[in-house]
Amino acid sequence: MKAVKIVLIVLAILILTPIVLLQALGLYSSSQFARIEAQEKKEKEDQLTKLPSGGVRDCVGMQQNRPSAWDVGDEKYRKHLQEWLDICQRAAALQDAPVAVHHSLADAFFAADRRAESADALRALAARGDADALLKIYERHRSFEQGDLDKAQIIKAKEAGDSLRKAAESGHPRAMQRYAINLDQGYIIKRDVEEAAHWMEQTLARPPKDASTTDLAVAIGQLLTESAKPEKRARGLRILESINRPDARAYLGIAIRKDHPVRARALFEETLSAWPGISLAPLAEMLIKGEGGPQDEKRALKLLQSHSNKSAASSINEALGKLYAEGKLVPHDPQRAFELMGGAAQWSIDKRIALGRFVAENPAVRVDGAKDLLYDLTRAAELGEPGAMSALIAVKLSTNAQLADKAGGCRLAERAVKDGDETARKYIATCT
């Protein structure tokens, strides 16, 4: 009987401990969000008190207290927008109108769907060296201008990329972080992992107010381990070794896998439950290959299938998608493979290019977001991303019903060969 009681107590502890920890984490997160919200509210109030009363203060106040159409209804919302625009246009016309007024006017134009006027207002601020305006120009392009080659862009990619770089160079914390991320992922700005690491270090020296310095340090370590320079890679390894956090140890496993597969596999096992989004995919691959330890294909497949779903980390779905692409351990299914691999391609231009090649090699695949894929491959080719032009040509010359464009593909192939890209010559025969 005593043994039964002990077992029941142990079970109760095992059940209750995660619940208590989750509740504590929830309370901590709530308090953190509440603190940030209170700080932002105070900053807004302080900003208003520093502005002269009347139209100037009203203009900025209407920006801060903009209602939602869901809350007040369309008619009241339209009335608010028009009043906001009228007040801000009068305030902006005043001599020496504060910068905050021009920002509010730009936001009012945008909210009223007068996006060209909004962009012009931001450009005027940017010309005066306003880093917030430079960052907004980039964000407007990133959020609203991409994905359709047939759509006229108010803010083009080059302007967006140049604006972000200038904002980062001015020392704007959020811009430096965004610039580092963009340099790592490769969208809008050409991928450059060396520069990405540099700008992430600049961000750590001057972090955004809501950024975790440990998160930034992990990102720096991870980026440095991708460097082609041995001394930088070694420093990245030292940084990851020094941070006692599961994500840092998982990234360390990825970095040392080639030279130290046994330890890498142990690191993936150690961090699997805490960070499956980093550890599970490489662990599954090592289990399948028998790399760094015994081969266990059955466990690898079970891990991937049990964790894969629409809300799973994209790396997990991608790893399972690759198995469907190869027909390894699961039936060969290119359509299922494409659907699973698409998520990871959103965060890496290299994977987006690989997805384009996959479509060219499997032209029967139905491409959800065909315009987006074509846009991204075109932009990557214009930036000179390795392999992008070849993938774009291959997609256009394929028989895929959504993306085939033989005339366009042939023009690109001819231009690429003329520009000295010998890898494009193999496509010329298809065009004759």
Contacts in CASP RR format, 6 or more apart in sequence:
PFRMAT RR
TARGET T0000
AUTHOR 0000-0000-0000
METHOD contacts of the structure
MODEL  1
MKAVKIVLIVLAILILTPIVLLQALGLYSSSQFARIEAQEKKEKEDQLTK
LPSGGVRDCVGMQQNRPSAWDVGDEKYRKHLQEWLDICQRAAALQDAPVA
VHHSLADAFFAADRRAESADALRALAARGDADALLKIYERHRSFEQGDLD
KAQIIKAKEAGDSLRKAAESGHPRAMQRYAINLDQGYIIKRDVEEAAHWM
EQTLARPPKDASTTDLAVAIGQLLTESAKPEKRARGLRILESINRPDARA
YLGIAIRKDHPVRARALFEETLSAWPGISLAPLAEMLIKGEGGPQDEKRA
LKLLQSHSNKSAASSINEALGKLYAEGKLVPHDPQRAFELMGGAAQWSID
KRIALGRFVAENPAVRVDGAKDLLYDLTRAAELGEPGAMSALIAVKLSTN
AQLADKAGGCRLAERAVKDGDETARKYIATCT
36 209 0 8 1.000
36 210 0 8 1.000
39 209 0 8 1.000
44 64 0 8 1.000
47 60 0 8 1.000
47 100 0 8 1.000
48 57 0 8 1.000
48 60 0 8 1.000
48 61 0 8 1.000
48 64 0 8 1.000
51 57 0 8 1.000
51 60 0 8 1.000
51 98 0 8 1.000
51 100 0 8 1.000
55 87 0 8 1.000
55 90 0 8 1.000
55 91 0 8 1.000
56 91 0 8 1.000
56 94 0 8 1.000
56 97 0 8 1.000
56 98 0 8 1.000
56 101 0 8 1.000
58 87 0 8 1.000
58 91 0 8 1.000
59 84 0 8 1.000
59 87 0 8 1.000
59 88 0 8 1.000
59 91 0 8 1.000
59 92 0 8 1.000
59 101 0 8 1.000
59 104 0 8 1.000
59 105 0 8 1.000
60 98 0 8 1.000
60 100 0 8 1.000
60 101 0 8 1.000
60 104 0 8 1.000
61 104 0 8 1.000
62 80 0 8 1.000
62 83 0 8 1.000
62 84 0 8 1.000
62 87 0 8 1.000
62 88 0 8 1.000
62 104 0 8 1.000
62 108 0 8 1.000
63 84 0 8 1.000
63 88 0 8 1.000
63 103 0 8 1.000
63 104 0 8 1.000
63 107 0 8 1.000
63 108 0 8 1.000
66 80 0 8 1.000
66 84 0 8 1.000
66 111 0 8 1.000
67 76 0 8 1.000
67 77 0 8 1.000
67 80 0 8 1.000
68 77 0 8 1.000
69 77 0 8 1.000
72 80 0 8 1.000
81 108 0 8 1.000
81 111 0 8 1.000
81 112 0 8 1.000
82 112 0 8 1.000
84 104 0 8 1.000
84 108 0 8 1.000
84 111 0 8 1.000
85 105 0 8 1.000
85 108 0 8 1.000
85 109 0 8 1.000
85 112 0 8 1.000
88 101 0 8 1.000
88 104 0 8 1.000
88 105 0 8 1.000
88 108 0 8 1.000
89 105 0 8 1.000
91 97 0 8 1.000
91 101 0 8 1.000
91 105 0 8 1.000
92 101 0 8 1.000
92 102 0 8 1.000
92 105 0 8 1.000
94 101 0 8 1.000
99 125 0 8 1.000
99 128 0 8 1.000
99 130 0 8 1.000
102 121 0 8 1.000
102 124 0 8 1.000
102 125 0 8 1.000
103 125 0 8 1.000
103 132 0 8 1.000
103 133 0 8 1.000
103 136 0 8 1.000
105 121 0 8 1.000
106 118 0 8 1.000
106 121 0 8 1.000
106 122 0 8 1.000
106 125 0 8 1.000
106 133 0 8 1.000
106 136 0 8 1.000
107 118 0 8 1.000
109 115 0 8 1.000
109 117 0 8 1.000
109 118 0 8 1.000
109 121 0 8 1.000
110 118 0 8 1.000
110 140 0 8 1.000
115 140 0 8 1.000
115 144 0 8 1.000
115 154 0 8 1.000
116 154 0 8 1.000
118 140 0 8 1.000
119 137 0 8 1.000
119 140 0 8 1.000
119 154 0 8 1.000
119 155 0 8 1.000
122 133 0 8 1.000
122 136 0 8 1.000
122 137 0 8 1.000
122 140 0 8 1.000
123 133 0 8 1.000
123 137 0 8 1.000
125 132 0 8 1.000
125 133 0 8 1.000
126 133 0 8 1.000
126 134 0 8 1.000
126 137 0 8 1.000
126 163 0 8 1.000
126 166 0 8 1.000
129 166 0 8 1.000
129 170 0 8 1.000
131 166 0 8 1.000
131 167 0 8 1.000
131 170 0 8 1.000
131 171 0 8 1.000
131 172 0 8 1.000
131 175 0 8 1.000
132 167 0 8 1.000
132 172 0 8 1.000
134 163 0 8 1.000
134 164 0 8 1.000
134 166 0 8 1.000
134 167 0 8 1.000
134 170 0 8 1.000
134 172 0 8 1.000
134 175 0 8 1.000
135 163 0 8 1.000
135 164 0 8 1.000
135 167 0 8 1.000
135 172 0 8 1.000
135 174 0 8 1.000
135 175 0 8 1.000
135 178 0 8 1.000
137 155 0 8 1.000
137 159 0 8 1.000
137 160 0 8 1.000
137 163 0 8 1.000
138 160 0 8 1.000
138 161 0 8 1.000
138 163 0 8 1.000
138 164 0 8 1.000
138 167 0 8 1.000
138 175 0 8 1.000
138 178 0 8 1.000
138 188 0 8 1.000
140 154 0 8 1.000
140 155 0 8 1.000
140 160 0 8 1.000
141 153 0 8 1.000
141 155 0 8 1.000
141 156 0 8 1.000
141 157 0 8 1.000
141 159 0 8 1.000
141 160 0 8 1.000
141 161 0 8 1.000
141 188 0 8 1.000
142 160 0 8 1.000
142 187 0 8 1.000
142 188 0 8 1.000
145 151 0 8 1.000
145 153 0 8 1.000
145 154 0 8 1.000
145 155 0 8 1.000
145 156 0 8 1.000
145 157 0 8 1.000
145 160 0 8 1.000
146 157 0 8 1.000
146 372 0 8 1.000
146 375 0 8 1.000
146 379 0 8 1.000
147 371 0 8 1.000
147 372 0 8 1.000
147 375 0 8 1.000
147 376 0 8 1.000
148 371 0 8 1.000
148 372 0 8 1.000
148 375 0 8 1.000
149 371 0 8 1.000
149 374 0 8 1.000
149 375 0 8 1.000
149 378 0 8 1.000
157 188 0 8 1.000
157 379 0 8 1.000
160 188 0 8 1.000
161 182 0 8 1.000
161 188 0 8 1.000
161 189 0 8 1.000
164 175 0 8 1.000
164 178 0 8 1.000
164 179 0 8 1.000
164 182 0 8 1.000
164 188 0 8 1.000
164 189 0 8 1.000
165 179 0 8 1.000
165 189 0 8 1.000
167 175 0 8 1.000
167 179 0 8 1.000
168 175 0 8 1.000
168 176 0 8 1.000
168 178 0 8 1.000
168 179 0 8 1.000
168 199 0 8 1.000
168 202 0 8 1.000
171 202 0 8 1.000
171 206 0 8 1.000
173 203 0 8 1.000
173 206 0 8 1.000
173 207 0 8 1.000
173 208 0 8 1.000
173 209 0 8 1.000
173 211 0 8 1.000
174 208 0 8 1.000
176 199 0 8 1.000
176 202 0 8 1.000
176 203 0 8 1.000
176 206 0 8 1.000
177 199 0 8 1.000
177 200 0 8 1.000
177 203 0 8 1.000
177 207 0 8 1.000
177 208 0 8 1.000
177 211 0 8 1.000
177 216 0 8 1.000
179 189 0 8 1.000
179 199 0 8 1.000
180 196 0 8 1.000
180 197 0 8 1.000
180 198 0 8 1.000
180 199 0 8 1.000
180 200 0 8 1.000
180 202 0 8 1.000
180 203 0 8 1.000
180 219 0 8 1.000
180 223 0 8 1.000
181 196 0 8 1.000
182 188 0 8 1.000
182 189 0 8 1.000
183 189 0 8 1.000
183 191 0 8 1.000
183 192 0 8 1.000
183 193 0 8 1.000
183 195 0 8 1.000
183 196 0 8 1.000
183 199 0 8 1.000
184 191 0 8 1.000
184 193 0 8 1.000
184 196 0 8 1.000
184 223 0 8 1.000
185 191 0 8 1.000
185 347 0 8 1.000
185 348 0 8 1.000
185 349 0 8 1.000
186 348 0 8 1.000
186 349 0 8 1.000
186 380 0 8 1.000
186 383 0 8 1.000
186 385 0 8 1.000
187 349 0 8 1.000
187 376 0 8 1.000
187 379 0 8 1.000
188 379 0 8 1.000
189 383 0 8 1.000
190 383 0 8 1.000
190 384 0 8 1.000
190 385 0 8 1.000
191 349 0 8 1.000
191 350 0 8 1.000
191 385 0 8 1.000
193 223 0 8 1.000
193 226 0 8 1.000
193 227 0 8 1.000
194 227 0 8 1.000
194 228 0 8 1.000
194 229 0 8 1.000
194 232 0 8 1.000
196 223 0 8 1.000
197 220 0 8 1.000
197 221 0 8 1.000
197 223 0 8 1.000
197 224 0 8 1.000
197 226 0 8 1.000
197 227 0 8 1.000
197 232 0 8 1.000
200 216 0 8 1.000
200 219 0 8 1.000
200 220 0 8 1.000
200 223 0 8 1.000
201 220 0 8 1.000
203 211 0 8 1.000
203 216 0 8 1.000
204 213 0 8 1.000
204 216 0 8 1.000
204 217 0 8 1.000
204 220 0 8 1.000
207 213 0 8 1.000
207 216 0 8 1.000
214 243 0 8 1.000
214 245 0 8 1.000
217 239 0 8 1.000
217 243 0 8 1.000
218 239 0 8 1.000
218 240 0 8 1.000
218 243 0 8 1.000
218 245 0 8 1.000
218 247 0 8 1.000
218 248 0 8 1.000
218 251 0 8 1.000
220 236 0 8 1.000
220 239 0 8 1.000
221 235 0 8 1.000
221 236 0 8 1.000
221 237 0 8 1.000
221 239 0 8 1.000
221 240 0 8 1.000
221 248 0 8 1.000
221 251 0 8 1.000
222 236 0 8 1.000
222 240 0 8 1.000
222 251 0 8 1.000
222 254 0 8 1.000
222 255 0 8 1.000
224 232 0 8 1.000
224 233 0 8 1.000
224 235 0 8 1.000
224 236 0 8 1.000
224 237 0 8 1.000
224 239 0 8 1.000
225 233 0 8 1.000
225 236 0 8 1.000
225 237 0 8 1.000
225 240 0 8 1.000
225 251 0 8 1.000
225 252 0 8 1.000
225 254 0 8 1.000
225 255 0 8 1.000
226 233 0 8 1.000
227 233 0 8 1.000
227 236 0 8 1.000
233 255 0 8 1.000
236 255 0 8 1.000
237 252 0 8 1.000
237 255 0 8 1.000
237 256 0 8 1.000
239 248 0 8 1.000
240 248 0 8 1.000
240 249 0 8 1.000
240 251 0 8 1.000
240 252 0 8 1.000
240 255 0 8 1.000
241 252 0 8 1.000
246 270 0 8 1.000
246 271 0 8 1.000
246 274 0 8 1.000
246 275 0 8 1.000
247 271 0 8 1.000
247 274 0 8 1.000
247 275 0 8 1.000
247 278 0 8 1.000
249 267 0 8 1.000
249 270 0 8 1.000
249 271 0 8 1.000
250 267 0 8 1.000
250 268 0 8 1.000
250 271 0 8 1.000
250 275 0 8 1.000
250 278 0 8 1.000
250 279 0 8 1.000
251 278 0 8 1.000
252 267 0 8 1.000
253 263 0 8 1.000
253 264 0 8 1.000
253 267 0 8 1.000
253 268 0 8 1.000
253 282 0 8 1.000
254 264 0 8 1.000
254 278 0 8 1.000
254 282 0 8 1.000
256 263 0 8 1.000
256 264 0 8 1.000
256 267 0 8 1.000
257 264 0 8 1.000
257 282 0 8 1.000
257 286 0 8 1.000
261 286 0 8 1.000
261 291 0 8 1.000
261 292 0 8 1.000
261 293 0 8 1.000
262 292 0 8 1.000
262 293 0 8 1.000
264 282 0 8 1.000
264 286 0 8 1.000
264 292 0 8 1.000
265 283 0 8 1.000
265 286 0 8 1.000
265 291 0 8 1.000
265 292 0 8 1.000
265 293 0 8 1.000
267 279 0 8 1.000
268 279 0 8 1.000
268 280 0 8 1.000
268 282 0 8 1.000
268 283 0 8 1.000
268 286 0 8 1.000
269 279 0 8 1.000
269 283 0 8 1.000
271 278 0 8 1.000
271 279 0 8 1.000
272 279 0 8 1.000
272 280 0 8 1.000
272 283 0 8 1.000
276 307 0 8 1.000
276 313 0 8 1.000
276 316 0 8 1.000
277 312 0 8 1.000
277 313 0 8 1.000
277 315 0 8 1.000
277 316 0 8 1.000
278 313 0 8 1.000
278 315 0 8 1.000
280 303 0 8 1.000
280 304 0 8 1.000
280 307 0 8 1.000
280 313 0 8 1.000
280 315 0 8 1.000
280 316 0 8 1.000
280 319 0 8 1.000
281 304 0 8 1.000
281 315 0 8 1.000
281 316 0 8 1.000
281 318 0 8 1.000
281 319 0 8 1.000
283 300 0 8 1.000
283 303 0 8 1.000
284 300 0 8 1.000
284 301 0 8 1.000
284 303 0 8 1.000
284 304 0 8 1.000
284 319 0 8 1.000
285 291 0 8 1.000
285 300 0 8 1.000
285 319 0 8 1.000
286 292 0 8 1.000
286 293 0 8 1.000
287 295 0 8 1.000
287 296 0 8 1.000
287 297 0 8 1.000
287 299 0 8 1.000
287 300 0 8 1.000
287 303 0 8 1.000
288 295 0 8 1.000
288 297 0 8 1.000
288 300 0 8 1.000
288 328 0 8 1.000
288 329 0 8 1.000
289 295 0 8 1.000
290 296 0 8 1.000
297 329 0 8 1.000
300 329 0 8 1.000
301 323 0 8 1.000
301 329 0 8 1.000
301 330 0 8 1.000
304 316 0 8 1.000
304 319 0 8 1.000
304 320 0 8 1.000
304 323 0 8 1.000
305 320 0 8 1.000
307 313 0 8 1.000
307 316 0 8 1.000
308 316 0 8 1.000
308 317 0 8 1.000
308 320 0 8 1.000
308 340 0 8 1.000
314 342 0 8 1.000
314 343 0 8 1.000
314 344 0 8 1.000
314 346 0 8 1.000
314 347 0 8 1.000
315 344 0 8 1.000
317 340 0 8 1.000
317 341 0 8 1.000
317 342 0 8 1.000
317 343 0 8 1.000
317 344 0 8 1.000
318 340 0 8 1.000
318 341 0 8 1.000
318 342 0 8 1.000
318 343 0 8 1.000
318 344 0 8 1.000
318 351 0 8 1.000
320 330 0 8 1.000
320 340 0 8 1.000
321 336 0 8 1.000
321 337 0 8 1.000
321 340 0 8 1.000
321 341 0 8 1.000
322 337 0 8 1.000
322 341 0 8 1.000
323 329 0 8 1.000
323 330 0 8 1.000
324 330 0 8 1.000
324 331 0 8 1.000
324 332 0 8 1.000
324 333 0 8 1.000
324 334 0 8 1.000
324 336 0 8 1.000
324 337 0 8 1.000
324 340 0 8 1.000
325 332 0 8 1.000
325 334 0 8 1.000
325 337 0 8 1.000
325 341 0 8 1.000
325 358 0 8 1.000
325 362 0 8 1.000
326 332 0 8 1.000
327 333 0 8 1.000
334 358 0 8 1.000
334 362 0 8 1.000
334 364 0 8 1.000
334 365 0 8 1.000
335 364 0 8 1.000
335 365 0 8 1.000
335 366 0 8 1.000
337 358 0 8 1.000
337 362 0 8 1.000
338 355 0 8 1.000
338 358 0 8 1.000
338 359 0 8 1.000
338 362 0 8 1.000
338 365 0 8 1.000
338 366 0 8 1.000
338 367 0 8 1.000
339 368 0 8 1.000
341 351 0 8 1.000
341 355 0 8 1.000
341 358 0 8 1.000
342 351 0 8 1.000
342 355 0 8 1.000
344 351 0 8 1.000
345 351 0 8 1.000
345 352 0 8 1.000
345 354 0 8 1.000
345 355 0 8 1.000
346 352 0 8 1.000
349 376 0 8 1.000
349 380 0 8 1.000
349 385 0 8 1.000
349 388 0 8 1.000
350 385 0 8 1.000
352 373 0 8 1.000
352 376 0 8 1.000
352 377 0 8 1.000
352 380 0 8 1.000
353 377 0 8 1.000
353 380 0 8 1.000
353 385 0 8 1.000
353 387 0 8 1.000
353 388 0 8 1.000
353 391 0 8 1.000
354 391 0 8 1.000
355 373 0 8 1.000
356 373 0 8 1.000
356 377 0 8 1.000
356 391 0 8 1.000
356 394 0 8 1.000
356 395 0 8 1.000
357 390 0 8 1.000
357 391 0 8 1.000
357 394 0 8 1.000
358 365 0 8 1.000
359 365 0 8 1.000
359 367 0 8 1.000
359 373 0 8 1.000
359 395 0 8 1.000
359 398 0 8 1.000
359 400 0 8 1.000
359 403 0 8 1.000
360 391 0 8 1.000
360 394 0 8 1.000
360 395 0 8 1.000
360 397 0 8 1.000
360 398 0 8 1.000
360 400 0 8 1.000
361 394 0 8 1.000
363 398 0 8 1.000
363 399 0 8 1.000
363 400 0 8 1.000
363 401 0 8 1.000
363 404 0 8 1.000
364 400 0 8 1.000
365 400 0 8 1.000
366 402 0 8 1.000
367 373 0 8 1.000
367 400 0 8 1.000
367 402 0 8 1.000
367 403 0 8 1.000
370 402 0 8 1.000
370 403 0 8 1.000
373 395 0 8 1.000
373 403 0 8 1.000
374 392 0 8 1.000
374 395 0 8 1.000
374 403 0 8 1.000
377 388 0 8 1.000
377 391 0 8 1.000
377 392 0 8 1.000
377 395 0 8 1.000
378 392 0 8 1.000
380 388 0 8 1.000
380 392 0 8 1.000
381 388 0 8 1.000
381 389 0 8 1.000
381 392 0 8 1.000
381 412 0 8 1.000
387 423 0 8 1.000
389 412 0 8 1.000
389 416 0 8 1.000
389 421 0 8 1.000
389 424 0 8 1.000
390 416 0 8 1.000
390 421 0 8 1.000
390 423 0 8 1.000
390 424 0 8 1.000
392 409 0 8 1.000
392 412 0 8 1.000
393 409 0 8 1.000
393 412 0 8 1.000
393 413 0 8 1.000
393 416 0 8 1.000
393 424 0 8 1.000
393 427 0 8 1.000
394 427 0 8 1.000
395 403 0 8 1.000
396 403 0 8 1.000
396 404 0 8 1.000
396 405 0 8 1.000
396 406 0 8 1.000
396 408 0 8 1.000
396 409 0 8 1.000
396 412 0 8 1.000
397 404 0 8 1.000
397 406 0 8 1.000
397 409 0 8 1.000
397 410 0 8 1.000
397 413 0 8 1.000
397 427 0 8 1.000
397 430 0 8 1.000
397 431 0 8 1.000
398 404 0 8 1.000
406 430 0 8 1.000
406 431 0 8 1.000
409 427 0 8 1.000
409 431 0 8 1.000
410 427 0 8 1.000
410 428 0 8 1.000
410 430 0 8 1.000
410 431 0 8 1.000
412 424 0 8 1.000
413 424 0 8 1.000
413 425 0 8 1.000
413 427 0 8 1.000
413 428 0 8 1.000
413 430 0 8 1.000
413 431 0 8 1.000
414 428 0 8 1.000
414 431 0 8 1.000
416 423 0 8 1.000
416 424 0 8 1.000
417 424 0 8 1.000
417 425 0 8 1.000
417 428 0 8 1.000
END
